């Protein structure tokens, strides 16, 4: 008899309990979707996956979804223990993906993204959300990537992609202009439009430069801490080949797995993604030009 993904007993994740115990409707369909993914993923999951899923449902679901999406796209996957979540080979080049699910942060943290009040309109704290992206990227790159390189689990010739799913962050169930994945990768901020005051016509548009985001000051702190943006431009993340973003969750997902993927390659990566590599969704093709970067979104066929 096949082992079910879900387990009886205590679980701290509300999403896990609601999906596991559902009898009909959207959550019941989500349960069957998860069990379908498990058919493929169980061969690659670590021994504690089902146990950890009970308490870290969103993060572990994203790891499973990403892996299965690669399997169904026709790739042969490897999931080393220890090591990055999933690796594939494309045109002879190894590409590692590390899945991360940014949280709203700790309530005591100055970059905490608080839950909006029920029934009330509220301003989306975009800069705080981007800070949560940057925190997750830094954690995966500075700590884990360096550790795996030191142990030769990842070689210097392997491409490395940080795959974010910000679904746990309040307000981040939809994206912005420019997409937040680009706001993390580049020193780009909000859009602007220049209006000719004589004609009232738009004469130019673009995006503001934003090289850093200030965290809110803590009590007793004289000066706010600045966090640098633009991980593709800072010369500290040269081994970061690309960022991938998806807002999928078990109950809210596209018709085809991966259709909502956003992939942004690092134009300065020491190990770039192999030429022609694409997943479903949107690929942000980037070219270095005289005054910056020309980033063009390309939708999958």
N, C-alpha and C positions, 0 to 999 in steps of 0.2 A: 504494500500500500504506500502511495506517495506521501511524503511528509508535507503537511501544510505549512505555509509561510507563517501563519498566525498561531500564537500559543495562548492557551488558557492561563488565567491567573492575573496577578497585578501587572499594571502597566502605567507609567507616569504620563505617557503621551496621550493627550485627549484624542488626537487624530487617529492614533492606533486603535484605541478602544472603540471609537465611533465606527470606524470602518470594519473592524473585526466583528463587532456585535450587530452590524446592520442586517436587516432582513429584507429590505426592498429599497427601491429608489436609487438616487445618485450614489450614495455611499456603498450600496450593495454591488452596483456595477464597478465601483472603484475597488472593492474587495476582489472581484473576479479578475480585474485588470492586474492587480498586484500578484495574485496567484499565477497568472499567465506569465508575468515577468520572472517569477520564481522558478518556473520550469527551466528557463534558460540559465538564470543566474546562479542557481544552487550549486552548479559545478565549479563556480569560481569564488563563491562567498567564503569568508573566513569562518571558522567554527563558531564564533560568538555572534554572527550576524543576526540570527533570529532573536536572540536574547537582547541584543543592543537595539534592535528595531523597536522594541516595546517602549524604550525611553528616548530614543533619538530618531523618531520616525521620519521626519522630513529629510534629514541629512542622509540617512541610510537608504531611503527610497530613491533619492537623487543619484546616489552611487549606483544602485541597481538599474535605474532607468537609463542612465548614461551608458552603462556597460551593454545592456540589451539592445539599445539603439544602434550601437556599433556592430553587434552581432548580426542584427537584422539588416544592416547596411551591407553585409557581406564580408566583414572583416573577421579574421581569426584573432581572438583576443587572448591576452595573458594577464593574470592578476597575481603578481608575486606577493608573498607574505614573508617578511615585510617588504614594502615598496609602494610605488604609486598605485592608485586604484585600478587602472586598466591601461594596457598598452596594445598597440596595433603596429603592423608594418605596412607601409605604403611605398611602392616603388623602391623597395630595399631599405627604406629609412624607418627606424623605430620612432614612434610618436607615443609619448606617455601623457595620460590625462589624470589629473588629480582633482577629484570632485570636492567642492566645499559649499556649505550652505550657511551663508552669513546670517547671524542673528541680530536682533535689535540692539544688542549690547547689554551691559549691566546697568540697572537703573541709576546707580551712583556715578556712572561714567559720563563725562561731559559730551560724548557723542552718542548718547543713548537716544534711540528713535522711539518715542513714546506712542502708545496706542491712541488713535483718535477717539474722541468722545462719541458715543453712540448717538446717531441722529443729528449730529452737528457738522457743519462744513468746517474744514480746517485746512491750513496751509500745508502743502507737502514739503517736509524738511529735506529738500533734495541734497543739500551739501552734507548733511549728516548721513544720508543714505550712501552717498559716494564714499564717505569716510569708512563706512562699514565694509564696502567693497575693498578699499585700500588696505584695511586691517587684515582681511582674509587673504588677500594676495600676498601681503608681507609675511604673514604667518606661514603660508604654504611654501613660499619661495625662500625666505631667509632661514627658516628652521628645517623644514622637511627636505626641500630640494638639496640644500647643502649637506645634510646628513646622508642622503642617498648617494650623492656624488662621492662623498668621502668613503663610503662603503662599496663603491663601484657597482651599486645596483642600477644606477643610471650612468651611462657613459657620456663623455664630452661630445659625442657625435649624435646623441639622441635629442629629438625635439621634445619640448616640455610645455604642456598646456594646462593652465589653471582654469577649471570649469566651475563657474559660479552659478548657484541657484538661490536668488535672494527672496524666495517666496516667504520666508519666515519674518522678513522685515515689514513692519507695518507700512502702509502706503505704497509698497513696491510691487503691486500686482499689475501695474502698467508702467510703461517706460516714458521717457522724456525726449525732448529734442534739444541737443543731440542725445543719442542713447547713452545711458549711464556707463556702459562698458567702455565707450569712447572717452567719457569724462574721466574715467580712471586711467585709461591708457595714454591719453594725451593731455596737454595743458590747455584744455578747451572748456569754456563755461557756457553761459546762456546765450541764446541767439539775440541779434540786434537787427534793426532795420533803420536805414537813414532815409528821412523824408525831406523832399524839397519843399520848404515852407511857402514858396511862391505858387507851386503847382499842386501841392498835396500828394504828389506821386512818389513812389518808392524809387530811389536812385541806386541804392546799394544795400546789401544785407550780408551778414556773416555771423561769426561767433566771437564772443569776448575771450580774451586770454585770461586764464586762471591757473597760475603756477602753484598755488597752495590754498588750503582751506583752514580757517581758524577754528579750533575747538572752543567751545564755550569755556570760560574761565571757571576754575574751581574756587570755592570759598578761600579767601586769603591769597589767591594767586594774582600777582600784579599784572602779568602779561599773558595773553592767550598763547597756547601752543599752536604752531603752524605745522600742518601735515602737507608734504609736497605731493602734488598730483603728477600725472604724466609718467607712469612707470615705464612706458616705451621710450622715454626721452632722457631718463636720468642717469644712464650709463651704469646703474646698479643692478638692472634686471636684464642684462644682455642675454642670459641663458633662458629667459622666458620667451618662448616661441610665439605664443598667442594667448589670448583670453577667449573663453567661451562662456556664454550666458544663456540661461533658460529659466523661465518662470513656471515650469510644469509642476503640478502636484498630482497626487493620485486621483483626485476628484475633478481637476481642471487641467485638461490636456488637449493637445491638437489631435485632429483626426489621424494624421500620420506621425509616428514617433519622430521627433527631431524637427518638425516643421517650424517650431518657434526658436530654434537655435540661432544665436547670434555669435559669429566667430570673427574676431579682430586679430589679424596677424601683427606681430611686432616688426616694423620695418627695419629695425636695427639689430634684430636677433643674430647672435653668433651662429645659431643653428636654426635657420628659418624652417617653416613648414615646407615639405616637398612641393615643388611646382605642380600645380593642378589639383592639389588636395582640397576637397570640398566635402562638407556634410550638408544635410538638408538645412533649410532655413536661409538666413541672410549671412553673406560673407562680405566683410568690409575691406575691399581691396584698397591698399594704401601705397601711395607713391610719394617719395620725398621730392618736393619741388623747391624752387628758389626761396620762397617766402614761408615755407612751412610744409604742410602735408595735404595731398589731394586724396581724400577718402571717399570711395564710391561704393554704395551698397549694391550687392549683386544677389538677387533672389535665386534660390535653387529652382531648377526646372521642374 
